[in-house]
């Protein structure tokens, strides 16, 4: 089980997301506690901000994993056109 930690900028990111998509995104992030046994996750090889991304419809959640402390750090949430 992993602990989920949010970056301070996440509240700003969530304000840009439509209210219809918020429950899906919340559910997807909550499932990250079962990492790495989740589909829709991809390891990013050359992204400057994060090592992994979670795909939730047209939205992406960028995050890093601290294996030693069993923590997932959510760094950015946004529409797929804007996140990369």
Backbone bond lengths (Angstrom), bond angles and torsions (degrees), N, CA, C in turn:
res aa  C-N    CA-C-N  psi(-1)  N-CA   C-N-CA  omega(-1)  CA-C   N-CA-C  phi
1 X - - - 1.441 - - 1.532 110.06 -
2 X 1.303 115.12 135.27 1.453 121.66 179.80 1.526 110.11 -107.84
3 X 1.305 115.55 151.14 1.462 122.05 173.86 1.530 107.53 -96.36
4 X 1.321 117.50 138.31 1.464 121.36 -178.21 1.523 109.47 -102.10
5 X 1.325 115.56 128.45 1.464 122.86 179.65 1.519 107.68 -121.85
6 X 1.330 116.00 133.54 1.462 121.50 -178.27 1.530 110.46 -102.64
7 X 1.327 116.29 139.95 1.460 121.58 172.43 1.523 108.69 -71.21
8 X 1.315 116.99 157.70 1.466 121.53 -178.66 1.528 111.91 -63.40
9 X 1.313 117.77 -28.49 1.467 121.61 -176.21 1.534 113.41 -78.50
10 X 1.318 118.63 -5.59 1.461 121.72 -176.43 1.527 111.51 -64.43
11 X 1.315 118.50 -37.36 1.469 119.71 -179.65 1.523 110.86 -61.85
12 X 1.313 116.65 -35.10 1.470 121.68 176.50 1.537 110.21 -67.18
13 X 1.324 116.49 -40.77 1.468 121.21 178.77 1.534 111.24 -64.00
14 X 1.328 116.94 -39.80 1.464 121.08 -176.69 1.527 112.15 -68.07
15 X 1.313 117.99 -27.08 1.461 121.07 178.83 1.528 111.53 -67.57
16 X 1.324 117.77 -23.22 1.464 122.69 -178.43 1.532 112.56 -86.01
17 X 1.318 116.99 -8.80 1.464 121.85 -174.99 1.526 109.65 -94.09
18 X 1.343 115.74 141.18 1.462 119.87 179.68 1.532 110.30 -64.42
19 X 1.323 115.85 147.81 1.470 121.01 -176.91 1.525 112.09 -63.85
20 X 1.330 117.44 -26.26 1.471 120.70 179.33 1.522 111.47 -69.78
21 X 1.324 117.95 -28.32 1.462 122.11 -176.35 1.521 113.44 -89.09
22 X 1.322 117.89 -16.87 1.463 120.66 -175.68 1.530 114.50 -60.13
23 X 1.346 120.02 -43.06 1.475 118.29 178.60 1.529 113.01 -61.71
24 X 1.336 117.18 -39.33 1.471 120.75 178.14 1.524 110.27 -62.23
25 X 1.320 116.76 -44.22 1.459 121.04 -177.86 1.527 110.07 -66.26
26 X 1.312 116.97 -42.69 1.467 120.92 178.31 1.526 110.84 -60.57
27 X 1.330 116.46 -44.34 1.461 120.71 179.26 1.530 110.73 -62.96
28 X 1.341 117.00 -43.13 1.465 121.11 179.27 1.510 112.56 -61.83
29 X 1.327 116.41 -41.62 1.465 120.22 179.47 1.527 110.71 -67.89
30 X 1.329 117.33 -39.51 1.461 120.17 178.34 1.520 112.01 -62.77
31 X 1.320 117.45 -29.97 1.466 120.61 178.23 1.523 112.56 -71.60
32 X 1.325 117.25 -15.27 1.464 120.38 -179.90 1.525 112.97 -64.51
33 X 1.324 118.08 -15.43 1.463 118.72 177.79 1.527 110.86 -63.55
34 X 1.331 117.22 -20.39 1.465 122.36 178.18 1.522 112.71 -92.71
35 X 1.322 117.76 13.35 1.464 122.31 -179.08 1.514 109.53 -52.92
36 X 1.298 121.89 139.66 1.449 132.18 6.11 1.524 113.93 -98.42
37 X 1.320 118.27 15.54 1.471 122.00 -176.97 1.519 112.46 -86.31
38 X 1.329 116.97 51.63 1.462 122.43 -177.64 1.522 108.04 -133.67
39 X 1.324 115.74 141.76 1.461 118.71 173.48 1.528 108.39 -83.37
40 X 1.302 117.61 173.56 1.464 124.70 179.13 1.527 113.26 69.54
41 X 1.316 117.92 18.18 1.465 121.12 175.89 1.521 107.94 -109.51
42 X 1.315 114.70 139.20 1.455 119.97 178.59 1.520 108.84 -134.59
43 X 1.321 116.05 138.10 1.458 120.90 174.87 1.525 107.75 -81.08
44 X 1.325 116.64 126.69 1.460 121.78 179.74 1.522 108.46 -94.12
45 X 1.321 116.38 123.15 1.458 119.20 -175.18 1.521 114.09 -84.71
46 X 1.326 117.46 -32.22 1.461 119.19 -173.70 1.520 114.12 -128.41
47 X 1.290 119.03 25.08 1.464 120.68 -178.56 1.528 108.80 -85.70
48 X 1.343 117.90 133.85 1.471 120.04 -176.19 1.530 114.06 -73.36
49 X 1.325 118.34 -18.96 1.461 120.08 -174.31 1.525 113.68 -100.33
50 X 1.320 117.74 -43.01 1.460 120.22 -170.87 1.524 111.91 -136.78
51 X 1.331 114.79 162.30 1.465 121.05 178.31 1.529 112.93 -95.61
52 X 1.324 117.12 -23.79 1.460 121.31 -176.74 1.519 110.40 -134.58
53 X 1.352 115.02 159.01 1.449 120.71 172.23 1.513 109.20 -137.72
54 X 1.323 114.43 145.29 1.457 122.91 175.98 1.515 107.23 -113.24
55 X 1.333 117.04 127.07 1.457 121.74 -179.97 1.523 108.81 -95.07
56 X 1.341 115.19 125.11 1.463 121.64 176.62 1.522 106.41 -131.38
57 X 1.321 117.31 93.43 1.455 121.63 -176.55 1.516 110.41 62.18
58 X 1.327 117.28 -124.90 1.463 121.61 177.78 1.521 112.77 -90.01
59 X 1.316 117.60 5.32 1.459 121.57 -178.07 1.525 110.97 -109.46
60 X 1.316 114.77 153.66 1.460 121.48 179.41 1.525 109.44 -127.08
61 X 1.318 115.33 141.19 1.459 122.12 175.14 1.527 106.20 -115.28
62 X 1.318 116.73 118.00 1.456 121.80 178.66 1.520 108.82 -96.08
63 X 1.342 115.74 133.46 1.464 118.62 -177.16 1.518 111.40 -151.65
64 X 1.322 113.92 161.05 1.462 123.04 174.14 1.517 108.38 -116.22
65 X 1.339 115.91 157.35 1.464 121.36 179.80 1.521 108.82 -120.52
66 X 1.326 115.32 128.25 1.459 121.93 173.62 1.529 106.29 -103.55
67 X 1.319 115.98 97.02 1.466 121.21 -174.17 1.515 111.74 -66.20
68 X 1.305 117.05 -35.24 1.460 121.44 -176.57 1.530 111.59 -65.23
69 X 1.337 116.82 -44.22 1.461 121.38 -178.59 1.527 113.00 -96.41
70 X 1.338 116.99 -0.17 1.468 123.30 179.84 1.529 110.71 57.18
71 X 1.345 115.55 50.94 1.453 122.09 -179.49 1.523 110.50 -124.54
72 X 1.321 115.75 145.34 1.462 122.59 172.74 1.518 106.55 -115.70
73 X 1.325 115.56 124.74 1.460 121.36 -178.22 1.520 108.59 -105.18
74 X 1.338 116.29 110.26 1.459 122.27 177.81 1.519 107.28 -77.73
75 X 1.333 117.08 119.78 1.460 121.48 -173.76 1.521 113.61 -103.62
76 X 1.330 117.49 -35.54 1.464 119.92 -176.26 1.515 109.09 -157.78
77 X 1.341 115.68 143.15 1.455 123.06 175.13 1.518 106.97 -130.63
78 X 1.332 116.34 132.46 1.455 117.91 179.38 1.516 112.82 -171.66
79 X 1.331 114.74 173.01 1.455 121.90 177.27 1.527 108.69 -66.77
80 X 1.304 117.09 148.27 1.462 120.79 -175.30 1.522 113.25 -60.85
81 X 1.335 118.40 -26.90 1.464 120.85 178.94 1.529 111.54 -73.69
82 X 1.322 117.21 -27.11 1.454 120.84 -173.81 1.522 114.70 -102.08
83 X 1.313 117.43 -18.24 1.467 120.67 -168.98 1.529 113.14 -77.28
84 X 1.320 117.58 -30.84 1.465 119.32 -176.48 1.492 108.82 -94.07
